[in-house]
Amino acid sequence: METITKERLKTQSKEEITGFIRGYLTNNGEKLKFDMSGESGREDNINILNSFAPFGIFDCYDFLTIDFHKGTGTVLLGNVGRTYEIDYLGGLTTSQIIYEIFKHTILKR
């Protein structure tokens, strides 16, 4: 897989970025996916987010986390005194959710 930087991602289309995310989530033929049940998998979900840290998703805010309850996801991101919520994640795939996080972090600046 070719090396992609945050700067290069900023020049790509939504389709190109989503394709990159999809490929990045594939490990030895196995695709990593968020556990959206809310029953378990919180640590695995955080590990998926952490795998995108080299692209700067944690650099824009003091905190960024994701939580699911019965298939509905919410991303919380924010700085001291101000929290933002991305809560329109129902029906999105893991790749699409990561793209939404990119939009609010590395693609925003």
N, CA, C and O of each residue as an XYZ file, in Angstrom:
436
protein
N       0.856     -1.170      0.000
C       0.000      0.000      0.000
C       0.904      1.236      0.000
O       1.876      1.307      0.753
N       0.574      2.194     -0.844
C       1.390      3.399     -0.907
C       1.181      4.259      0.340
O       0.134      4.217      0.986
N       2.205      5.029      0.648
C       2.131      5.900      1.815
C       1.286      7.118      1.493
O       1.506      7.790      0.485
N       0.323      7.397      2.349
C      -0.552      8.553      2.163
C      -0.371      9.467      3.359
O      -0.330      9.009      4.501
N      -0.264     10.742      3.096
C      -0.119     11.727      4.161
C      -1.413     12.509      4.332
O      -2.302     12.471      3.481
N      -1.496     13.215      5.447
C      -2.654     14.068      5.709
C      -2.794     15.110      4.594
O      -3.903     15.397      4.145
N      -1.681     15.666      4.157
C      -1.711     16.685      3.112
C      -2.258     16.118      1.807
O      -3.013     16.787      1.101
N      -1.875     14.889      1.491
C      -2.373     14.265      0.266
C      -3.867     13.968      0.381
O      -4.612     14.159     -0.580
N      -4.305     13.505      1.548
C      -5.737     13.236      1.743
C      -6.567     14.485      1.499
O      -7.668     14.404      0.953
N      -6.047     15.640      1.900
C      -6.783     16.895      1.742
C      -7.019     17.254      0.277
O      -7.901     18.060     -0.021
N      -6.253     16.677     -0.637
C      -6.404     16.994     -2.060
C      -7.277     15.982     -2.788
O      -7.564     16.152     -3.973
N      -7.702     14.936     -2.097
C      -8.447     13.863     -2.746
C      -9.955     14.057     -2.624
O     -10.444     14.781     -1.757
N     -10.676     13.383     -3.524
C     -12.139     13.412     -3.502
C     -12.665     12.509     -2.392
O     -11.926     11.699     -1.833
N     -13.934     12.657     -2.085
C     -14.574     11.815     -1.073
C     -14.433     10.340     -1.434
O     -14.152      9.511     -0.569
N     -14.629     10.013     -2.712
C     -14.538      8.625     -3.152
C     -13.124      8.087     -2.979
O     -12.943      6.944     -2.558
N     -12.122      8.899     -3.300
C     -10.736      8.459     -3.140
C     -10.392      8.249     -1.664
O      -9.731      7.273     -1.308
N     -10.841      9.161     -0.817
C     -10.555      9.049      0.614
C     -11.262      7.829      1.204
O     -10.671      7.079      1.981
N     -12.512      7.637      0.836
C     -13.260      6.486      1.343
C     -12.620      5.181      0.868
O     -12.565      4.207      1.619
N     -12.140      5.160     -0.365
C     -11.431      3.983     -0.881
C     -10.153      3.724     -0.110
O      -9.834      2.578      0.206
N      -9.415      4.793      0.196
C      -8.203      4.648      1.005
C      -8.550      4.078      2.381
O      -7.892      3.151      2.853
N      -9.581      4.632      3.022
C      -9.989      4.165      4.356
C     -10.355      2.688      4.298
O      -9.948      1.903      5.156
N     -11.122      2.318      3.285
C     -11.546      0.920      3.137
C     -10.323      0.006      3.043
O     -10.278     -1.037      3.694
N      -9.343      0.390      2.244
C      -8.127     -0.403      2.116
C      -7.318     -0.432      3.399
O      -6.744     -1.460      3.756
N      -7.274      0.701      4.092
C      -6.509      0.806      5.336
C      -7.109     -0.082      6.426
O      -6.393     -0.576      7.296
N      -8.412     -0.278      6.374
C      -9.098     -1.113      7.362
C      -8.965     -2.608      7.073
O      -9.382     -3.436      7.883
N      -8.391     -2.951      5.935
C      -8.237     -4.354      5.562
C      -6.869     -4.843      6.002
O      -5.841     -4.279      5.628
N      -6.871     -5.898      6.799
C      -5.638     -6.444      7.340
C      -5.566     -7.924      6.999
O      -6.337     -8.722      7.535
N      -4.650     -8.298      6.115
C      -4.509     -9.701      5.694
C      -5.832    -10.291      5.214
O      -6.177    -11.422      5.556
N      -6.557     -9.529      4.433
C      -7.820     -9.991      3.877
C      -9.007     -9.866      4.811
O     -10.144    -10.102      4.403
N      -8.759     -9.496      6.065
C      -9.851     -9.332      7.033
C     -10.140     -7.848      7.213
O      -9.235     -7.057      7.477
N     -11.401     -7.481      7.070
C     -11.778     -6.084      7.191
C     -12.169     -5.760      8.633
O     -13.026     -6.419      9.222
N     -11.531     -4.741      9.182
C     -11.878     -4.276     10.527
C     -13.167     -3.472     10.456
O     -13.338     -2.638      9.567
N     -14.074     -3.726     11.394
C     -15.355     -3.015     11.426
C     -15.669     -2.622     12.861
O     -15.321     -3.321     13.812
N     -16.343     -1.473     12.988
C     -16.821     -1.082     14.307
C     -17.860     -2.084     14.781
O     -18.671     -2.565     13.991
N     -17.835     -2.399     16.072
C     -18.897     -3.185     16.698
C     -19.981     -2.181     17.064
O     -19.829     -1.402     18.005
N     -21.062     -2.209     16.320
C     -22.108     -1.203     16.483
C     -23.236     -1.650     17.407
O     -24.241     -0.953     17.548
N     -23.071     -2.807     18.032
C     -24.141     -3.328     18.888
C     -24.247     -2.561     20.198
O     -25.327     -2.457     20.780
N     -23.137     -2.031     20.654
C     -23.135     -1.378     21.957
C     -22.982     -2.354     23.100
O     -22.850     -1.951     24.255
N     -22.998     -3.636     22.785
C     -22.899     -4.671     23.815
C     -21.459     -4.890     24.261
O     -21.185     -5.086     25.445
N     -20.560     -4.855     23.311
C     -19.147     -5.071     23.606
C     -18.357     -4.399     22.500
O     -18.927     -3.723     21.644
N     -17.078     -4.578     22.515
C     -16.287     -4.067     21.417
C     -15.812     -2.638     21.549
O     -15.181     -2.112     20.633
N     -16.103     -1.990     22.676
C     -15.686     -0.601     22.836
C     -14.173     -0.452     22.664
O     -13.711      0.485     22.013
N     -13.411     -1.365     23.243
C     -11.951     -1.300     23.120
C     -11.517     -1.497     21.667
O     -10.616     -0.811     21.185
N     -12.161     -2.435     20.974
C     -11.848     -2.648     19.557
C     -12.187     -1.408     18.729
O     -11.443     -1.045     17.818
N     -13.295     -0.766     19.041
C     -13.680      0.451     18.320
C     -12.653      1.562     18.538
O     -12.298      2.272     17.597
N     -12.182      1.712     19.763
C     -11.158      2.717     20.064
C      -9.856      2.365     19.343
O      -9.152      3.252     18.859
N      -9.539      1.071     19.272
C      -8.329      0.651     18.555
C      -8.409      1.001     17.073
O      -7.405      1.381     16.472
N      -9.586      0.879     16.485
C      -9.765      1.276     15.087
C      -9.512      2.774     14.950
O      -8.791      3.202     14.049
N     -10.101      3.571     15.839
C      -9.838      5.017     15.801
C      -8.348      5.304     15.961
O      -7.786      6.120     15.231
N      -7.716      4.635     16.912
C      -6.296      4.862     17.168
C      -5.431      4.543     15.955
O      -4.372      5.144     15.776
N      -5.868      3.612     15.129
C      -5.074      3.259     13.951
C      -4.995      4.421     12.957
O      -4.113      4.442     12.099
N      -5.904      5.379     13.068
C      -5.889      6.550     12.185
C      -5.190      7.752     12.826
O      -5.169      8.836     12.243
N      -4.623      7.570     14.009
C      -3.901      8.653     14.689
C      -2.762      9.231     13.854
O      -2.560     10.445     13.893
N      -2.005      8.427     13.100
C      -0.913      9.008     12.309
C      -1.375     10.059     11.283
O      -0.567     10.844     10.788
N      -2.652     10.066     10.977
C      -3.175     11.035     10.012
C      -3.658     12.319     10.689
O      -4.083     13.256     10.014
N      -3.591     12.360     12.016
C      -3.890     13.590     12.738
C      -5.312     13.750     13.236
O      -5.722     14.867     13.552
N      -6.083     12.667     13.319
C      -7.474     12.836     13.756
C      -7.579     13.296     15.208
O      -8.597     13.864     15.603
N      -6.539     13.056     16.006
C      -6.580     13.470     17.408
C      -5.908     14.822     17.633
O      -5.920     15.335     18.753
N      -5.326     15.403     16.596
C      -4.577     16.647     16.745
C      -5.461     17.893     16.833
O      -5.014     18.934     17.315
N      -6.686     17.798     16.381
C      -7.555     18.972     16.292
C      -8.346     19.242     17.572
O      -8.800     20.362     17.803
N      -8.506     18.221     18.391
C      -9.339     18.329     19.580
C      -8.636     17.691     20.766
O      -7.720     16.886     20.598
N      -9.070     18.055     21.960
C      -8.508     17.459     23.174
C      -8.966     16.013     23.357
O      -8.249     15.203     23.944
N     -10.150     15.692     22.857
C     -10.626     14.309     22.950
C     -11.475     13.966     21.739
O     -12.104     14.829     21.127
N     -11.472     12.680     21.413
C     -12.278     12.145     20.326
C     -12.590     10.707     20.709
O     -11.683      9.910     20.948
N     -13.857     10.382     20.764
C     -14.262      9.025     21.108
C     -15.508      8.647     20.322
O     -16.194      9.508     19.770
N     -15.787      7.375     20.280
C     -16.968      6.882     19.560
C     -17.713      5.904     20.456
O     -17.105      5.137     21.203
N     -19.042      5.943     20.370
C     -19.861      5.061     21.186
C     -21.054      4.609     20.354
O     -21.595      5.378     19.559
N     -21.454      3.371     20.539
C     -22.610      2.831     19.828
C     -23.615      2.280     20.815
O     -23.254      1.785     21.882
N     -24.878      2.371     20.446
C     -25.954      1.777     21.229
C     -26.986      1.243     20.244
O     -27.656      2.009     19.551
N     -27.102     -0.081     20.192
C     -28.064     -0.756     19.318
C     -27.985     -0.257     17.877
O     -29.005      0.034     17.251
N     -26.750     -0.161     17.358
C     -26.556      0.199     15.956
C     -26.475      1.675     15.660
O     -26.160      2.058     14.533
N     -26.750      2.514     16.638
C     -26.678      3.953     16.435
C     -25.393      4.468     17.063
O     -25.118      4.226     18.238
N     -24.613      5.182     16.262
C     -23.330      5.658     16.741
C     -23.297      7.146     16.992
O     -24.035      7.917     16.379
N     -22.428      7.533     17.903
C     -22.171      8.936     18.196
C     -20.673      9.119     18.354
O     -20.015      8.369     19.075
N     -20.146     10.118     17.677
C     -18.759     10.503     17.856
C     -18.764     11.781     18.683
O     -19.462     12.741     18.357
N     -17.985     11.784     19.746
C     -17.822     12.979     20.570
C     -16.411     13.497     20.364
O     -15.442     12.746     20.475
N     -16.300     14.772     20.065
C     -14.997     15.390     19.947
C     -15.085     16.778     20.532
O     -16.137     17.415     20.480
N     -13.996     17.245     21.083
C     -14.080     18.567     21.672
C     -12.811     19.023     22.342
O     -11.804     18.318     22.411
N     -12.911     20.225     22.824
C     -11.858     20.876     23.582
C     -12.421     21.240     24.944
O     -13.627     21.146     25.170
N     -11.562     21.649     25.836
C     -11.999     22.037     27.172
C     -13.108     23.089     27.039
O     -12.926     24.128     26.405
N     -14.248     22.796     27.647
C     -15.361     23.734     27.647
C     -16.287     23.650     26.449
O     -17.326     24.311     26.439
N     -15.949     22.862     25.438
C     -16.809     22.778     24.257
C     -16.760     21.373     23.670
O     -15.684     20.866     23.351
N     -17.910     20.751     23.528
C     -18.013     19.399     22.979
C     -18.853     19.438     21.714
O     -19.873     20.124     21.648
N     -18.414     18.700     20.723
C     -19.148     18.562     19.464
C     -19.590     17.114     19.340
O     -18.917     16.198     19.812
N     -20.723     16.929     18.702
C     -21.274     15.595     18.538
C     -21.554     15.353     17.064
O     -22.154     16.189     16.389
N     -21.117     14.207     16.575
C     -21.523     13.745     15.250
C     -22.469     12.585     15.527
O     -22.034     11.503     15.924
N     -23.752     12.808     15.319
C     -24.722     11.784     15.733
C     -25.617     11.289     14.603
O     -26.661     10.689     14.859
N     -25.223     11.531     13.368
C     -26.029     11.056     12.244
C     -25.342      9.867     11.575
O     -25.211      9.828     10.352
N     -24.906      8.900     12.379
C     -24.096      7.799     11.889
C     -24.895      6.534     11.600
O     -24.336      5.564     11.089
N     -26.170      6.521     11.910
C     -26.991      5.333     11.672
C     -26.985      4.946     10.208
O     -27.214      5.784      9.336
N     -26.725      3.679      9.938
C     -26.743      3.173      8.570
C     -25.436      3.347      7.813
O     -25.311      2.886      6.679
N     -24.458      4.009      8.429
C     -23.172      4.196      7.764
C     -22.255      3.012      8.035
O     -22.352      2.361      9.075
N     -21.363      2.742      7.086
C     -20.361      1.699      7.269
C     -19.203      2.263      8.090
O     -19.135      3.467      8.335
N     -18.311      1.400      8.504
C     -17.129      1.842      9.243
C     -16.328      2.846      8.416
O     -15.891      3.869      8.941
N     -16.134      2.565      7.137
C     -15.382      3.482      6.268
C     -16.067      4.842      6.182
O     -15.394      5.873      6.210
N     -17.377      4.858      6.081
C     -18.118      6.121      6.004
C     -18.036      6.895      7.317
O     -17.954      8.123      7.308
N     -18.058      6.189      8.439
C     -17.933      6.855      9.742
C     -16.547      7.471      9.887
O     -16.418      8.603     10.355
N     -15.507      6.737      9.489
C     -14.154      7.292      9.548
C     -14.059      8.521      8.644
O     -13.406      9.501      9.004
N     -14.695      8.483      7.487
C     -14.692      9.663      6.605
C     -15.348     10.859      7.303
O     -14.845     11.978      7.208
N     -16.460     10.634      7.999
C     -17.118     11.721      8.736
C     -16.181     12.294      9.799
O     -16.149     13.506     10.014
N     -15.425     11.430     10.455
C     -14.451     11.901     11.444
C     -13.364     12.717     10.746
O     -12.962     13.770     11.241
N     -12.890     12.236      9.599
C     -11.907     12.992      8.819
C     -12.446     14.389      8.490
O     -11.734     15.384      8.624
N     -13.720     14.452      8.056
C     -14.316     15.750      7.688
C     -14.264     16.751      8.830
O     -14.084     17.948      8.602
N     -14.419     16.269     10.056
C     -14.454     17.153     11.227
C     -13.083     17.348     11.865
O     -12.941     18.104     12.825
N     -12.083     16.669     11.332
C     -10.737     16.793     11.909
C      -9.757     17.216     10.832
O      -9.593     18.410     10.584
N      -9.112     16.276     10.196
C      -8.007     16.616      9.289
C      -8.445     17.326      8.011
O      -7.674     18.118      7.469
N      -9.642     17.075      7.515
C     -10.085     17.738      6.289
C     -10.649     19.129      6.564
O     -10.819     19.930      5.644
N     -10.933     19.406      7.806
C     -11.515     20.699      8.200
C     -10.482     21.815      8.197
O     -10.817     22.978      7.975
N      -9.242     21.465      8.441
C      -8.194     22.495      8.588
C      -7.292     22.547      7.405
O      -6.364     23.355      7.371
